[in-house]
Amino acid sequence: RDQVIEALAVSEYTPELAREISSDDIAGRYPKGEVLEAFESLVHKQVRQGILVDLERPDGRKSTDIRTLSMEVGFLPRTHGSAIFTRGATQTISVATLGSAGSAQLVDTMEEDTDKRYMHHYNFPPFSVGDARPMRSAGRREIGHGALAERAIVPMIPDKTQFPYTIRVVSDITSSSGSTSMASVCGSTLSLMDAGVPLRRPVSGIAMGLVIDKDDSGNYQILSDIQDAEDFAGDMDFKVAGTSKGITALQMDIKVKGLTLEILGKALDQAKQGRLSILDSMLKVIDQPRASLSPFAPAIITIQIDPDKIGAVIGKGGETIQGIIADTGVEIDIEDDGQILITSPDQIASDKAIAIIQGLVAEPEIGKVYQVKVVKVLDFGAFVEYLPGKEGMIHISEIADKRIEDIAQEVVVGDQFEAKLIGVDDRGRVKLSKRAANQ
């Protein structure tokens, strides 16, 4: 608040009073706090009078005017999605990052645990209002603004079956003069579209203000896209976010005892006009989500297995799945319905992981030829791995067409060759033949 009052004091808004406040005579007779408080009261009175009587806002706009807009997407090439959204002196940089399904936030409630796939973090650094104080951890304001912008976008996030990624957007406010949370909504939408997230519909947001004559409640002005001075001097801060089809989030702060339905209805109608105007400007920058993801974004491949075979993929104490992850470098998430999500930085690693998993859940097919690896040699035959984690035996008589006296002369541990699966006994033991595969 003090920064706004001091900024007004040195502006052209009240030049004569500004000189009086900074004079040594005034500074010597009254504490600075009392002077600023008196000046604040006067500024508020003049701002309100200008809006109600002169029908002109502090920056010369009419009640429905929106500040100058400027936007850019994809300006950070190394990120998955990025956008700058500027509205007047308010600016945000929003960056979207895509992660694996396992990166979702676990929300523990009294009823049930849920996964949170979309997260929005809002940062309000001191320099955005010209303050040199050190950065602190997020306060209630940052958490509240971030939650509002997050709620505005959540209904438009695609279903997990359509887009299995976990999504995180960080909005950093680089300049603040009102409506930073709604700027974050617009910036989030732009960065998500730049990242290739198939939003159901793009979302925009606007902050509406209100000034009511204290002596005549029928005399009021609803303001679109309020800035700091109008927020402090006005009677309402009404944040509205939504798409071309409807509203996704609302938040209202008022300094009066209540609002009539007439005022609320007009505020919503005026907000819709403003939202759609802003949305049109956004769509001129990027009219739809990008067709492909950033080359730096991880690839997620989905495969489906029999839910009864999930245990075979996980293994005892998670040994099998951890081995696959360590061997291939991928991330693996398994759903209860048997859906497996494989997140990988490259195609080679994901293909390798898929082959291992498919081998673990595959049923042995009689007559099929497998690429096998010898894991153990005995006098009567050789044990081979024909699928990842699955072994069968090749009897000495099935090694070659000729009679073999010493099996060690034909195969050794580590040998790889083709063998045909020729049978499965009643105990589930698999029999293979090298000889049959060569015929």
C-alpha positions in Angstrom: 0.0 0.0 0.0 2.7 2.5 0.9 4.4 2.0 -2.4 1.2 2.9 -4.2 0.6 6.0 -2.1 4.2 7.1 -2.5 4.0 6.5 -6.3 0.9 8.6 -6.5 2.5 11.3 -4.4 5.3 11.9 -6.9 3.0 11.4 -10.0 1.2 14.1 -12.0 -2.0 13.1 -10.4 -1.7 15.6 -7.6 1.5 17.6 -8.3 0.9 20.5 -5.9 0.1 18.2 -2.9 3.1 16.0 -3.8 5.4 19.0 -3.4 3.8 19.9 -0.1 4.2 16.4 1.3 7.9 16.3 0.4 8.6 19.7 1.9 10.8 20.0 4.9 8.1 22.0 6.7 5.5 19.2 6.5 8.0 16.5 7.2 9.2 18.3 10.3 5.8 18.9 11.9 4.1 15.5 11.2 5.2 11.9 11.3 5.5 10.4 7.9 2.9 7.7 8.7 0.2 10.3 9.5 1.0 12.3 6.4 0.7 9.3 4.1 -2.5 8.2 5.8 -4.0 11.6 5.3 -2.8 11.6 1.7 -4.1 8.1 1.1 -7.6 9.2 2.3 -7.5 12.2 -0.1 -6.3 10.1 -3.0 -9.0 7.6 -2.4 -11.6 10.4 -2.3 -10.3 11.9 -5.6 -10.1 8.5 -7.3 -13.7 7.7 -6.4 -14.9 11.2 -7.3 -13.2 11.0 -10.7 -14.9 7.6 -11.4 -18.4 8.5 -10.1 -18.6 12.2 -11.2 -16.2 12.6 -14.1 -16.7 9.0 -15.4 -12.9 8.8 -15.8 -10.5 6.4 -14.2 -7.0 7.5 -12.9 -5.3 6.4 -16.1 -7.9 7.9 -18.3 -9.7 4.7 -19.3 -13.5 4.3 -19.5 -15.2 1.8 -17.2 -15.2 -1.0 -19.7 -11.7 -0.4 -21.1 -8.9 -3.0 -20.7 -5.3 -2.0 -20.4 -2.9 -2.6 -23.3 -2.2 -6.3 -23.8 1.1 -7.9 -24.9 1.8 -11.7 -25.2 4.5 -14.1 -26.4 4.8 -17.8 -26.3 7.7 -20.2 -26.6 10.3 -17.6 -25.7 12.2 -20.1 -23.5 13.3 -22.8 -25.9 14.6 -25.3 -23.3 11.3 -25.5 -21.3 8.3 -27.6 -22.3 6.1 -24.6 -22.6 6.5 -20.9 -21.8 4.6 -17.6 -22.1 4.8 -13.9 -21.2 1.5 -12.2 -20.5 1.5 -8.4 -20.0 -1.6 -6.3 -19.2 -0.7 -2.7 -18.5 2.0 -2.6 -15.8 1.1 -6.2 -14.7 3.3 -9.0 -16.2 3.7 -12.7 -15.5 6.1 -15.3 -16.9 4.4 -18.7 -16.9 6.4 -21.9 -17.5 4.7 -25.3 -18.1 6.6 -28.6 -17.3 5.4 -32.1 -18.1 6.2 -35.1 -15.9 5.4 -38.7 -15.5 2.2 -40.0 -14.0 4.1 -40.9 -10.9 5.0 -37.3 -10.3 1.4 -36.4 -9.4 0.9 -35.0 -6.0 -0.7 -37.4 -3.5 -3.6 -35.6 -1.7 -4.4 -37.3 1.6 -7.9 -36.5 2.8 -10.2 -37.9 5.5 -12.3 -39.6 2.9 -9.9 -40.9 0.2 -6.5 -40.4 -1.3 -6.4 -38.8 -4.7 -3.7 -37.8 -7.2 -3.4 -34.2 -8.3 -2.2 -34.1 -11.9 -2.3 -30.4 -12.4 -0.4 -28.0 -10.1 0.0 -24.3 -10.4 2.5 -22.3 -8.3 2.4 -18.6 -8.1 5.4 -16.5 -7.1 5.3 -12.8 -6.2 8.9 -11.6 -5.8 9.4 -8.3 -4.0 11.0 -6.6 -7.1 7.6 -6.8 -8.9 6.4 -3.9 -6.8 9.8 -2.1 -6.6 10.8 -3.6 -3.2 14.3 -4.7 -2.5 13.5 -6.9 0.5 14.7 -10.5 0.4 12.7 -13.4 -1.0 10.7 -15.3 1.6 8.8 -18.6 1.5 5.3 -18.5 0.0 2.7 -16.7 2.2 -1.0 -16.9 2.3 -1.4 -14.4 -0.6 0.8 -16.5 -2.9 -0.9 -19.7 -2.0 -4.3 -18.2 -2.4 -3.6 -16.6 -5.7 -2.0 -19.8 -7.0 -5.0 -21.9 -5.9 -7.4 -19.5 -7.6 -5.5 -19.7 -10.9 -5.2 -23.4 -10.6 -8.9 -23.9 -10.0 -9.6 -21.8 -13.1 -7.6 -24.2 -15.3 -8.4 -27.6 -13.7 -11.8 -28.1 -15.5 -10.0 -27.7 -18.9 -7.2 -30.2 -18.2 -7.6 -33.3 -20.4 -8.5 -36.7 -19.0 -5.6 -38.9 -17.9 -6.5 -41.5 -20.6 -6.1 -38.8 -23.3 -3.1 -37.0 -21.8 -1.3 -39.1 -19.1 1.2 -36.4 -18.1 1.5 -34.7 -14.7 1.5 -30.9 -15.4 3.1 -28.2 -13.4 2.9 -24.5 -14.2 4.9 -21.8 -12.4 3.8 -18.2 -12.7 6.4 -15.6 -11.7 5.1 -12.1 -11.4 7.7 -9.7 -12.8 5.6 -6.5 -12.5 2.5 -5.9 -10.5 -0.2 -3.3 -10.8 -3.4 -5.2 -10.1 -5.0 -8.5 -11.2 -1.8 -10.6 -11.1 -3.8 -13.8 -10.3 -5.9 -13.3 -13.5 -2.8 -12.6 -15.5 -1.5 -15.9 -14.2 -4.6 -17.6 -15.5 -4.0 -16.2 -19.0 -0.2 -16.9 -18.8 -1.0 -20.5 -17.7 -3.3 -21.1 -20.6 -0.7 -19.7 -23.1 2.1 -21.8 -21.7 0.0 -25.0 -21.6 -1.0 -24.5 -25.2 2.7 -23.9 -26.1 3.6 -27.1 -24.3 1.1 -29.1 -26.4 -1.4 -29.8 -23.6 -4.8 -30.5 -25.3 -6.9 -28.2 -23.2 -10.6 -28.6 -23.6 -10.9 -24.9 -24.1 -8.6 -21.9 -23.4 -9.2 -19.9 -20.3 -8.8 -16.2 -19.6 -9.4 -14.1 -16.5 -10.2 -10.5 -15.5 -10.5 -8.6 -12.3 -13.6 -6.4 -11.9 -13.9 -3.4 -9.6 -16.8 -1.3 -8.2 -17.2 2.2 -6.8 -20.5 2.9 -5.1 -21.6 6.4 -4.0 -21.9 6.1 -0.2 -24.8 8.6 -0.2 -26.7 7.1 -3.2 -26.4 3.4 -3.7 -28.0 3.7 -7.1 -25.0 5.7 -8.3 -22.2 3.2 -9.0 -19.6 2.3 -11.6 -18.4 -1.2 -12.5 -14.8 -1.2 -13.7 -13.1 -3.7 -16.0 -9.5 -4.7 -15.4 -8.8 -2.8 -12.2 -5.3 -1.6 -11.3 -3.8 -1.0 -7.9 -5.2 2.5 -7.2 -8.7 1.3 -8.1 -8.4 -1.8 -6.0 -7.4 0.2 -2.9 -9.9 3.0 -3.4 -12.7 0.9 -4.7 -15.4 -1.2 -3.0 -14.9 -4.6 -4.8 -12.2 -6.9 -6.3 -14.1 -9.5 -8.3 -12.0 -12.0 -10.1 -13.7 -13.9 -12.9 -12.0 -16.6 -15.0 -13.6 -18.8 -17.7 -13.8 -19.9 -21.3 -16.0 -18.8 -24.2 -18.6 -21.2 -22.9 -18.7 -20.3 -19.2 -17.1 -19.5 -15.9 -14.5 -21.8 -14.3 -13.5 -19.8 -11.2 -14.7 -16.8 -9.1 -13.4 -14.9 -6.2 -14.8 -11.7 -4.6 -13.5 -9.3 -2.0 -15.9 -6.5 -1.0 -15.6 -3.5 1.4 -19.4 -2.9 1.5 -22.0 -4.8 3.4 -23.4 -6.5 0.3 -24.2 -6.3 -3.4 -27.6 -6.2 -5.1 -28.4 -8.9 -7.7 -28.5 -6.0 -10.3 -24.8 -5.1 -9.6 -23.7 -8.7 -9.5 -25.4 -9.4 -12.8 -23.9 -6.4 -14.5 -20.5 -7.2 -13.2 -20.7 -10.7 -14.6 -21.9 -9.4 -18.0 -19.2 -6.8 -18.1 -16.6 -9.4 -17.0 -17.7 -11.7 -19.8 -17.1 -9.0 -22.4 -13.7 -8.4 -21.0 -12.8 -12.0 -20.7 -13.8 -12.7 -24.3 -11.8 -9.7 -25.6 -8.7 -10.9 -23.7 -9.3 -14.4 -25.0 -9.5 -13.2 -28.6 -6.1 -11.5 -28.2 -4.6 -14.7 -26.7 -5.9 -16.8 -29.6 -4.2 -14.4 -32.1 -0.9 -15.4 -30.5 -1.6 -19.2 -30.4 -5.0 -20.4 -31.5 -4.7 -24.1 -30.5 -2.4 -26.4 -28.5 0.8 -27.3 -30.4 0.4 -30.6 -32.4 3.6 -32.0 -30.9 5.3 -31.8 -27.5 8.7 -30.2 -26.9 11.6 -32.4 -27.8 12.8 -31.9 -24.3 9.5 -33.3 -22.8 9.5 -36.9 -21.7 7.6 -39.4 -23.9 4.9 -41.5 -22.2 3.8 -44.8 -23.8 0.8 -46.7 -22.6 0.4 -50.5 -22.8 -2.3 -52.7 -21.4 -1.8 -56.0 -19.6 -4.0 -58.5 -17.8 -4.6 -57.1 -14.3 -4.0 -60.6 -12.9 -0.4 -60.4 -14.2 0.5 -57.1 -12.5 2.3 -59.1 -9.8 4.6 -60.7 -12.4 5.7 -57.2 -13.5 6.2 -55.9 -10.0 7.9 -59.0 -8.7 8.7 -60.0 -5.1 9.0 -56.8 -3.0 9.2 -54.8 -6.3 12.4 -56.5 -7.3 11.3 -57.1 -11.0 10.0 -53.6 -11.7 13.0 -51.9 -10.0 15.3 -54.1 -12.1 13.5 -52.9 -15.3 13.8 -49.3 -14.2 17.5 -49.6 -13.3 18.2 -51.5 -16.6 16.4 -49.1 -18.9 16.3 -45.7 -17.2 12.6 -45.3 -17.6 9.8 -44.5 -15.1 7.0 -47.1 -14.8 3.5 -46.5 -13.3 1.0 -49.3 -13.0 -2.7 -48.7 -12.7 -5.1 -51.2 -11.0 -6.8 -51.9 -14.3 -3.6 -53.2 -15.8 -2.6 -50.0 -17.7 1.1 -49.4 -17.6 2.6 -46.0 -18.3 6.2 -45.9 -19.4 7.9 -42.5 -19.2 11.2 -42.3 -21.1 13.6 -39.7 -22.4 14.1 -41.7 -25.6 12.5 -44.3 -27.8 15.2 -47.0 -27.4 14.8 -47.1 -23.6 11.0 -47.3 -23.8 11.1 -50.1 -26.5 13.4 -52.1 -24.3 11.2 -51.7 -21.2 8.1 -52.6 -23.3 9.8 -55.8 -24.6 10.7 -56.9 -21.0 7.2 -56.3 -19.7 5.5 -58.0 -22.6 7.8 -60.9 -22.1 6.9 -61.1 -18.4 3.2 -61.3 -19.1 3.3 -63.4 -22.3 1.9 -66.9 -22.3 4.1 -69.6 -23.9 2.9 -70.5 -27.4 3.5 -74.1 -28.6 5.1 -74.0 -32.0 6.5 -70.6 -31.7 10.3 -70.0 -32.1 12.0 -67.9 -29.4 15.4 -66.4 -29.1 16.8 -68.1 -26.0 19.8 -67.7 -23.8 21.4 -70.7 -21.9 21.4 -70.1 -18.2 22.4 -73.5 -16.9 23.8 -76.7 -18.4 23.3 -80.2 -16.9 24.1 -83.7 -18.1 20.6 -84.3 -19.5 19.9 -80.9 -21.0 20.1 -77.2 -20.9 17.9 -74.6 -19.1 17.3 -71.5 -21.2 15.5 -68.2 -20.7 13.0 -67.9 -23.6 11.2 -64.8 -22.2 12.4 -62.3 -19.6 12.2 -64.1 -16.3 10.8 -67.3 -17.8 12.8 -70.5 -18.3 12.3 -73.8 -20.1 14.4 -76.8 -20.8 16.0 -78.3 -23.9 16.6 -82.0 -23.5 19.9 -83.3 -24.8 18.0 -85.2 -27.5 16.6 -81.9 -28.7 20.0 -80.1 -29.1 20.9 -81.5 -32.5 19.9 -84.1 -35.1 22.8 -86.3 -34.1 23.5 -88.2 -30.9 25.3 -86.1 -28.4 27.7 -87.8 -25.8 28.8 -84.6 -24.1 26.3 -81.7 -24.0 29.1 -79.3 -22.9 30.6 -79.7 -26.4 27.4 -78.3 -27.9 26.2 -75.5 -25.6 27.6 -73.4 -22.8 26.1 -70.9 -20.4 25.6 -67.6 -22.2 25.0 -69.1 -25.7 22.1 -67.5 -27.6 20.2 -69.2 -30.4 16.7 -70.0 -31.6 14.5 -72.7 -30.1 11.0 -73.9 -30.8 8.5 -74.4 -27.9 7.3 -77.9 -28.3 5.2 -78.5 -25.2 4.2 -77.6 -21.7 3.6 -80.5 -19.2 0.9 -80.7 -16.6 3.1 -79.0 -14.0 3.7 -76.0 -16.3 7.2 -76.9 -17.3 8.2 -75.6 -20.7 9.9 -77.9 -23.2 11.9 -76.4 -26.1 13.9 -77.8 -29.0 16.9 -76.3 -30.8 16.8 -79.1 -33.3 13.2 -78.4 -34.3 13.9 -74.7 -34.8 16.6 -75.5 -37.4 14.3 -77.8 -39.5 
